Amino acid sequence: MHSKNIKARALSLALAAFALATALAAPARAQEEAPPTVLDEPVAQVDNDVIMLSQLKRENAEFRDVLVKQRGMTPEQADAEVQKKQPEIIFNLINESLLIQKGKDMPRMTEDVEAEVNREVLRVAKNSGMNNLEQLEEAMRQEGMSLSAVKETLRRQFMRQAVLQREVDSKVYYGLTDKELQDYYNANRAKFASVTMSEIFLSLAGRTEEEVKLKAADLAKRARAGESFEALVEKNSEHEPTKKTKGVLADSDGKPRWFLVSELTGEIGTAVKDLKAGGVSDPVKTEEGYMILRVNERDDSFKDNFVRGVLTSERADKAHEEYMKTLRQEAYIKPADAYREAIQPLLDKDKQGTPTAPESAPSKKEKGKKQ
């Protein structure tokens, strides 16, 4: 566990996988779906942007991949479903266009997003054992990938997320009253069990997995038997940032970081969910190695930031729908003649006062799952 925020780290990995998978699939899709004789054409005008047929084809291809690889459909079933969901797919492209245009109009948003894109690309290069972007770009080129295409995918994804966070989520978060927070906490206290933790990390680099796993199991056994966890960290842990804090997972100010148990996912969540203060987990496998976790403190008392975060998450979907409805109502949206019959009914729902939230077209998060 090398990030201050396990959830943020998992999201970062998912974003990288999504970008690289998209880039890898692009050349094949181009050969299969874009014969030289087919010309591009407008699908819809959205304020100062125009959604083109080439964009729609990319979305269709990604949706088809999700249906086949994640939902188990046959290629024929997937093709039929893609055609059935054309209105929702186009509608999602309209929403994306509105968010990206909104972001470009917001002070410093473009610069902040670009910085985040560059950090993500550098992280991918580092985790791939490359010292600079030139090496990453060359490796991708040899595999038929385009670094610029990957960066554009990330740029659009980060922009959408940043706009919704600034324009919607932050307002929900800070707009919650003390009474709302306390009432929600009292009704959902079990959700707010939280822990501080320490780790011992063993890297797989240069060793077999079996060797590292056996050593991790031995360290866990010794820690449970009463040997000083801090001493075991000092002699064995191979993660320098937490080694400097004697194994403690800390915030930037050096104070132990509190983690909501309900938000610890996968093997990490399973390993610590039932541990009391002082308890030591079984070895937990990560992409880089094995870790042993000790729960230092466990508490379910009221913590303002945790309650705000959970309640904001619960209200986010509805708040996002309302925000997107407002953007669409204020925008100039004109479908091309060939697509008007498909998309106009969804746009007309905004005029009727009903938020439009297509459920069957794939979300960007779903398309980003590792295939």
C-alpha positions in Angstrom: 0.0 0.0 0.0 2.2 2.8 -1.3 -0.4 5.5 -1.8 -1.8 7.7 0.8 -5.2 6.9 -0.5 -5.9 3.3 -1.5 -9.0 4.3 -3.4 -7.2 7.0 -5.4 -4.4 4.6 -6.3 -6.8 2.0 -7.6 -8.5 4.6 -9.7 -5.2 5.8 -11.1 -4.3 2.2 -12.1 -7.7 1.8 -13.8 -7.3 5.0 -15.7 -3.9 3.8 -17.0 -5.3 0.5 -18.0 -8.2 2.2 -19.8 -6.0 4.5 -21.7 -3.5 1.8 -22.8 -6.3 -0.6 -23.7 -8.0 2.0 -25.8 -4.8 2.8 -27.6 -4.0 -0.9 -28.2 -7.4 -1.5 -29.7 -7.4 1.6 -31.9 -5.4 0.3 -34.9 -7.5 -2.9 -35.2 -10.7 -0.9 -35.0 -9.5 1.5 -37.7 -8.8 -1.4 -40.0 -12.1 -3.1 -39.3 -14.5 -0.1 -39.2 -13.0 2.7 -41.3 -12.6 1.7 -44.9 -10.9 4.4 -47.0 -14.0 5.0 -49.0 -16.1 6.1 -46.0 -16.2 9.8 -45.4 -16.6 11.4 -42.0 -19.8 13.4 -41.4 -21.4 15.5 -38.6 -23.7 13.7 -36.1 -24.7 16.7 -33.9 -23.6 20.3 -33.3 -23.2 21.1 -29.6 -22.5 24.8 -29.0 -19.1 25.3 -30.6 -18.3 21.6 -31.0 -19.3 19.1 -33.7 -19.6 15.4 -32.9 -18.4 13.5 -35.9 -19.3 10.0 -37.2 -15.7 8.9 -36.5 -16.2 9.7 -32.8 -19.5 7.7 -32.8 -17.7 4.8 -34.5 -15.1 4.7 -31.7 -17.7 4.7 -29.0 -19.6 1.9 -30.8 -16.4 -0.2 -31.0 -15.7 0.4 -27.3 -19.2 -0.5 -26.3 -19.1 -3.6 -28.5 -15.8 -4.7 -26.7 -17.5 -4.3 -23.3 -20.5 -6.4 -24.4 -18.4 -9.2 -25.8 -15.5 -9.3 -23.3 -17.3 -8.2 -20.0 -21.0 -9.1 -20.5 -20.4 -12.4 -22.5 -22.4 -11.5 -25.6 -21.7 -13.1 -29.0 -20.4 -10.7 -31.7 -23.8 -10.9 -33.3 -25.7 -10.0 -30.1 -23.2 -7.2 -29.4 -23.7 -5.7 -32.9 -27.5 -5.7 -32.4 -27.2 -4.1 -28.9 -24.9 -1.4 -30.2 -27.5 -0.5 -32.9 -30.3 -0.6 -30.3 -28.4 1.8 -28.0 -27.3 4.4 -30.7 -29.5 7.1 -29.2 -27.9 6.7 -25.7 -24.4 6.5 -27.1 -24.9 9.8 -29.1 -26.5 11.3 -26.0 -23.4 10.4 -23.9 -21.2 12.1 -26.5 -23.3 15.2 -26.3 -22.9 15.2 -22.5 -19.1 14.7 -22.9 -18.9 17.6 -25.3 -20.7 19.9 -22.9 -18.5 19.0 -20.0 -15.3 19.5 -22.0 -16.4 22.8 -23.3 -17.4 23.9 -19.8 -14.0 22.9 -18.5 -12.1 24.8 -21.1 -14.0 27.9 -20.0 -13.1 27.5 -16.3 -10.1 29.3 -15.0 -6.9 27.1 -14.9 -8.9 24.0 -15.5 -7.1 23.2 -18.8 -3.7 23.7 -17.2 -4.7 21.5 -14.1 -6.0 18.7 -16.3 -2.9 18.8 -18.5 -0.7 18.5 -15.5 -2.7 15.5 -14.2 -2.4 13.9 -17.6 1.4 14.4 -17.6 1.7 12.9 -14.1 -0.3 9.9 -15.1 1.8 9.2 -18.2 5.0 9.6 -16.2 3.6 7.2 -13.6 2.9 4.6 -16.3 6.4 5.1 -17.8 8.0 4.6 -14.4 5.9 1.5 -13.5 7.0 0.1 -16.9 10.6 0.5 -16.0 11.2 3.4 -18.4 13.3 6.5 -17.5 11.6 9.0 -19.8 8.7 9.6 -22.1 10.8 9.1 -25.2 11.3 5.5 -24.2 7.6 5.1 -23.5 6.6 6.7 -26.8 9.1 4.5 -28.8 7.8 1.3 -27.0 4.2 2.2 -27.8 5.1 3.1 -31.4 6.6 -0.4 -31.9 3.3 -1.9 -30.7 1.3 0.3 -33.0 0.1 2.6 -30.3 0.1 6.4 -30.1 1.1 8.3 -27.0 -0.7 11.4 -28.2 -3.9 9.3 -28.6 -3.5 7.9 -25.1 -3.0 11.4 -23.7 -6.1 12.7 -25.5 -8.2 9.9 -24.0 -6.9 10.7 -20.5 -7.3 14.5 -21.1 -11.0 14.1 -22.0 -11.6 11.7 -19.1 -9.9 13.9 -16.5 -11.7 17.0 -17.8 -15.1 15.4 -17.4 -14.3 14.3 -13.9 -12.8 17.6 -12.9 -15.8 19.7 -14.1 -18.2 17.5 -12.2 -16.1 17.5 -9.1 -15.8 21.3 -9.1 -19.2 22.2 -10.3 -21.3 19.5 -8.5 -19.6 17.3 -6.0 -17.8 20.1 -4.1 -21.1 22.0 -3.8 -22.9 19.0 -2.5 -20.0 18.2 -0.1 -19.7 21.7 1.5 -23.5 22.3 1.3 -24.4 19.5 3.8 -25.7 20.8 7.1 -24.5 19.7 10.5 -28.0 18.2 11.1 -27.9 16.2 7.8 -24.5 14.8 8.7 -25.4 13.8 12.2 -28.7 12.3 11.2 -27.0 10.2 8.5 -24.2 9.1 10.8 -26.7 8.0 13.5 -28.7 6.0 10.9 -25.6 4.4 9.3 -23.0 4.1 12.0 -21.7 0.8 10.7 -20.5 2.4 7.5 -18.0 4.6 9.4 -15.7 2.1 11.0 -12.2 3.4 10.2 -8.6 2.4 10.9 -5.1 3.6 10.9 -2.5 1.1 9.6 1.1 0.3 9.3 2.7 -1.9 6.6 5.6 -4.1 5.8 6.2 -4.4 2.1 8.2 -7.0 0.2 9.0 -6.5 -3.4 8.9 -9.3 -6.0 11.8 -7.7 -7.9 14.6 -10.2 -8.4 12.9 -13.0 -6.4 10.3 -15.7 -7.1 6.8 -15.2 -5.8 6.9 -18.3 -3.7 10.1 -17.0 -1.9 8.5 -13.6 -1.2 5.2 -15.2 -0.1 6.9 -17.5 2.4 8.9 -14.6 3.9 5.8 -12.5 4.2 4.0 -15.3 6.0 6.9 -15.7 8.4 6.9 -12.0 9.2 3.2 -12.0 9.8 3.6 -14.9 12.2 6.5 -13.2 14.1 4.4 -9.9 14.4 1.5 -11.9 15.8 3.8 -13.6 18.3 4.7 -10.2 19.8 7.8 -9.2 17.9 8.0 -5.4 17.4 6.3 -4.5 14.2 8.4 -1.3 13.9 11.6 -3.4 14.2 10.3 -5.8 11.5 9.6 -2.8 9.2 13.1 -1.4 9.8 14.8 -4.7 9.0 12.6 -6.0 6.2 10.2 -3.5 4.5 11.2 -2.4 1.0 9.0 0.7 0.6 11.1 3.7 1.6 8.3 6.3 2.2 6.6 4.2 4.8 9.9 2.8 6.2 10.7 6.4 7.1 7.5 6.5 9.2 8.2 3.1 10.8 5.6 1.6 8.6 2.8 4.0 9.4 0.6 5.0 6.5 0.5 8.7 6.9 -0.9 11.9 5.4 1.5 14.6 4.0 1.6 16.2 7.5 3.0 13.0 8.9 -0.1 12.2 10.9 -1.5 8.7 10.6 -4.1 8.5 7.8 -7.6 7.2 8.7 -9.2 4.8 6.2 -12.8 3.9 6.0 -13.0 0.1 6.2 -16.1 0.2 3.9 -14.0 1.8 1.1 -11.0 -0.6 1.3 -11.6 -2.9 -1.6 -10.4 -6.3 -2.8 -7.9 -8.3 -0.7 -6.9 -5.3 1.4 -10.5 -4.8 2.6 -10.9 -8.5 3.3 -7.6 -8.6 5.2 -8.4 -5.8 7.6 -12.2 -5.7 7.9 -12.3 -7.9 11.0 -9.0 -6.9 12.6 -9.1 -5.2 16.0 -6.5 -2.6 17.0 -3.2 -4.3 17.1 -4.3 -7.1 14.8 -1.9 -8.2 12.0 -3.2 -9.4 8.6 -2.2 -12.3 6.5 0.1 -11.4 3.6 -1.8 -9.4 0.9 -0.6 -9.7 -2.7 -0.3 -6.6 -4.8 1.0 -6.0 -8.3 4.5 -5.2 -7.0 4.8 -7.7 -4.1 3.3 -8.7 -0.8 2.4 -6.6 2.2 1.6 -7.3 5.8 -0.8 -4.8 7.5 -1.3 -4.0 11.1 -4.3 -2.1 12.3 -3.0 0.5 14.8 -6.3 2.1 15.7 -9.9 1.3 15.0 -12.8 3.7 15.6 -16.4 4.3 14.5 -16.8 7.8 16.0 -18.2 10.7 14.0 -15.7 12.1 11.6 -17.0 15.1 9.5 -15.0 14.4 6.4 -16.0 10.7 6.2 -19.7 11.4 6.7 -19.6 14.2 4.1 -17.8 12.0 1.6 -20.1 9.0 1.9 -23.2 11.2 1.8 -21.9 13.1 -1.2 -21.2 9.9 -3.0 -24.8 8.8 -2.4 -26.2 12.0 -3.8 -23.8 12.4 -6.7 -25.6 10.6 -9.4 -28.8 12.6 -9.0 -26.9 15.8 -8.7 -24.9 15.0 -11.9 -28.1 14.3 -13.8 -29.6 17.6 -12.8 -26.4 19.5 -13.7 -26.2 17.8 -17.1 -29.9 18.6 -17.7 -29.1 22.3 -17.0 -26.2 22.3 -19.4 -28.2 20.7 -22.1 -31.1 23.2 -21.6 -28.7 26.1 -21.9 -26.8 24.8 -24.9 -27.4 24.9 -28.6 -27.8 21.3 -29.7 -28.7 20.4 -33.2 -28.6 16.8 -34.4 -27.8 16.2 -38.1 -30.8 15.2 -40.2 -29.7 11.5 -40.4 -29.6 11.3 -36.6 -32.4 13.6 -35.5 -35.0 10.8 -35.2 -32.7 8.8 -32.9 -31.6 11.5 -30.5 -34.4 14.2 -30.5 -36.7 12.2 -28.1 -34.0 12.1 -25.4 -33.4 15.8 -25.8 -37.1 16.5 -25.6 -37.3 14.9 -22.2 -35.3 17.9 -20.8 -38.1 20.2 -22.0 -40.6 18.0 -20.1 -38.7 18.5 -16.9 -37.5 14.9 -16.7 -33.8 14.3 -16.1 -32.4 12.1 -18.9 -30.0 9.5 -17.7 -29.5 6.6 -20.2 -28.7 3.5 -18.2 -27.8 0.9 -20.8 -25.0 2.6 -22.7 -21.6 1.9 -21.1 -20.2 4.3 -18.7 -16.6 5.5 -19.2 -15.7 3.7 -16.0 -17.1 0.4 -17.3 -15.2 0.8 -20.6 -12.0 1.4 -18.5 -12.1 -2.0 -16.8 -9.1 -4.2 -17.5 -10.0 -6.6 -20.2 
